Amino acid sequence: METNILLENGTNELEVLEFKIGNNHYGINVAKVREIIGYQKVTPVPNSHPNIEGIFMPRDVMITVINLARHLNLNVPTDEKGDMMIITNFNKLNIAFHVQSVVGIHRVSWADIIKPDSTLNTADSSVATGIIKIDKKLIIILDFEKIVTDISPETGLKVSEIDTLGERHRNSTPILIAEDSPLLEKLIMDSLKKAGYTNVIATTNGQEAWDKLTKFKEAGVVYEKVKCIITDIEMPIMDGHRLTRLVKGDDTLKSIPVVIFSSLVNEEMRKKGENLGADAQLSKPEIGNLVRIIDGLLGNE
């Protein structure tokens, strides 16, 4: 699936694919989508998770199919003739999501995406990363990484990788994180602390991170407060690409290393990050490699 937005840098915009299950409207970042096809017959896999319908192999690539209605506990009928499959790629996985219909694509600003409040957004249960209002309807942007991790936990962050790094010493080098998922923020912070990095500042989006950097710069203490920035890409208000662009375009801040740590890091997005000046980019399951990269950037190898 081609989209020109992938060629643009730091615009703080994304394209959202809107789809329906029953009367409910949901969205997914187009950057995750590889193809949209009509529903195809799948082969059930014995003893698999109940929300996995099975597998199929278009173009000799095996793809797991998740019944999204079932996972979201929506009691809607299945129509194999009229339903659709959204084939995605993120976290180095090819996954198809069985939905009822696809409505279209909307180009929106991250600033217009409403962050779910604490009644909806908890580290353990939320599957919504944001909500947008278009044409008087609310579109819920789903947390597809969490959906896949709930079904198959081994696809998520492997905190156990930190143990393979051997004995670590405490390190007070300050690191700033921009990550909107409460669950991933906790896992990343726990992993960094386990790796010895005890001075970690957490922010929930690019704007919050930028505000802290600006405050530190104005106080003349930015180099004391932040030695490295780790940022997700997908975040409401300001995304990680926009944050990277602002940091690398600022004469005072541009020497601070920026690491993009996102499920969206693929060949296309890697080029975008390189053009923005990111010092390193890697996919979210690679928590051990994240620590190794930070060690290298901070001279702690």
Residue, then its C-alpha position, 0 to 999 in steps of 0.5 A: m500500500e503506497t502513501n506519499i506521507l511516508l516520503e515527508n519528514g517531520t510534518n506531525e501528520l499521519e494517515v489513518l485507515e478507517f474501518k468498521i466492525g458492526n457499527n463501531h469505527y476504528g483506525i490504524n496508522v497507514a504506515k502499518v498497513r501493507e495491503i487490504i484484500g477481501y476475506q480469504k479462506v484460512t487454515p485453522v491452527p490446532n491449539s492456537h489462541p482462540n482469537i487467531e482464526g488461522i493462517f494463509m499464504p498469499r504470495d508465498v508469505m505465511i500470515t497469521v489472521i486475527n479475528l478483531a471482532r472476537h478480540l474486542n468482544l464484539n458480538v457481530p456476525t461473520d460474512e466471509k464474502g463481504d468481510m475484509m482483511i487488513i494485512t499489516n507489518f510492524n515489529k517485524l511481523n506480518i499479521a492480517f486483521h479480519v474486519q467487516s469493512v474498510v471506509g477510507i483514509h484520513r490525513v490528520s495531525w497528531a495534535d488532533i488526536i485525543k489521548p484516552d483518559s485514565t478511565l480507558n487508558t491503563a497499562d494492562s487493559s487499554v487497546a486504544t491509543g487515541i481517538i479522532k472525531i471526523d464527520k461527527k463520528l468518533i474513530i478509535i485508533l487501536d493499539f495493534e501492538k498490544i493486541v498482538t502481544d496479548i495474544s502472543p506475549e513473546t512478540g513483545l519487549k523481551v526484558s529478559e534480553i537485559d540479562t544477556l548483557g552481563e553484569r551492569h554498573r549503576n549509571s546516572t547519565p540522564i535519559l529522556i523518553a517519549e512514549d505514550s503507551p503506559l505499558l511500554e513506558k514501564l517496560i522500557m524504564d524497567s529495562l533501562k534501570k535493570a541495565g544500570y541507567t537509573n536517571v530516566i525522565a519519562t514523557t508521554n508524547g513528543q510535545e511534552a518531551w520538547d517542552k522539557l528540553t526547551k525548559f532545560k535549554e532556557a535554564g542553561v542546564v540542558y546538557e546536565k539534564v539530558k544526554c540521550i533521547i529515546t522516542d517512539i514514532e506514534m504519539p498524540i499531539m506530537d510524534g517522534h519524527r517531529l520531535t527528532r526534526l525539532v531537536k536536530g534543527d536546534d543549534t543547542l540541542k542537535s548534539i544530543p543523540v536521538v534514538i527512534f525506538s518504534s514498531l514502525v521501523n522498516e526500510e521506508m521509515r528508516k530512510k525518513g528517520e535518517n533524513l531527520g537526523a536520528d542517530a539510531q533506529l530500531s524496532k521495539p522488540e529489540i530492547g537488548n539492542l537498545v541498551r547496546i546502542i545507548d551504551g555506544l552513543l554515551g561512551n559506556e561500552 
